[in-house]
Amino acid sequence: MTTVGIATGAASGTGEACARRLADVVDVLLLADGNEAAVAAVAKDLSGHGKRALVEPFPVDVTDREDLARLADRVRAAGTLRAVAHAYGIPPEETDWRRIIEADFVAAALLTDTLRPLATAGTAFVYLASVSPLIAHIEPDPAVAAVLDDPLQEDFLDRIRDVVGPAVEDPAWAYPWATYGVHRLTRAEAVRFGPVGARVCSVSPGAIDTPQTRLEAARYASVRQLIEHTPLGRVGRYEEVAAVAAFLLSDEASFVNGVDIVVDGGLCASLRED
């Protein structure tokens, strides 16, 4: 049996770090990213380092159903879907609220909906989420939760705006709502996938050493304070997040399903104590 893995957002950052871990886990690894040149460079680098997998760049817009259908067709042609590390996302500083929710939440639902028919015993998904909804204490009422649980509705973004209110138009609030949606999606999909022996989990990083984090820390005292509140006294690394994702995708995590794992150096624990 030829096993197939997918790493989205694989051109850089946590997606690339996840791809590097998966390259020793599966037989064929598809690097799914919209940056064609960058993802091709990552694939070339991995292919030159004696990894187990045949690494293939797969330029794709993970918010586009037709592109995702092509990805699913490629998986079918290559073998059996074994692992999906979905790390695609957009920093909230780089776009508007609609694009944030679409990229950081709806894309995960679209990807999962497209690949669900390919899931079988041993298939595992991991979504990249965030500690931001935990820090923001997002606890929606039933009406909001009902909208969040149906992200593939054609008018989903308008419905979210209606039930959450104008605050969601602030990118700083849209991102926590989007990643909270991923937390809910994780639990829902774990229930859907379980009967076929497949699993779904998510990983929620805290402050990670990214260009955006460094920029925000220089600009905003609130970001510096979050880093200072991290008990380990530092920001995290892409590789540390990818290591947790790799464990959740491995056979060693075969009874771990429907949970979110926080990778934040103790930040949330510190804030609860405060």
Secondary structure, DSSP 8 states (H G I E B T S, - for coil): --EEEEEETTTSHHHHHHHHHHTTT-SEEEEEES-HHHHHHHHHHHHTTT-SSEEEEEE--TT-HHHHHHHHHHHHHH-EEEEEEE-----GGGS-HHHHHIIIIIHHHHHHHHHGGG--TT-EEEEE--SHHHHTT----HHHHHHHT-TTSTTHHHHHHHHH-GGGGSHHHHHHHHHHHHHHHHHHHHHHHGGGT-EEEEEEE-SB--HHHHHHHHH-HHHHHHHHH-TTSS-B-HHHHHHHHHHHHSGGGTT--S-EEEESTTHHHHHHH-
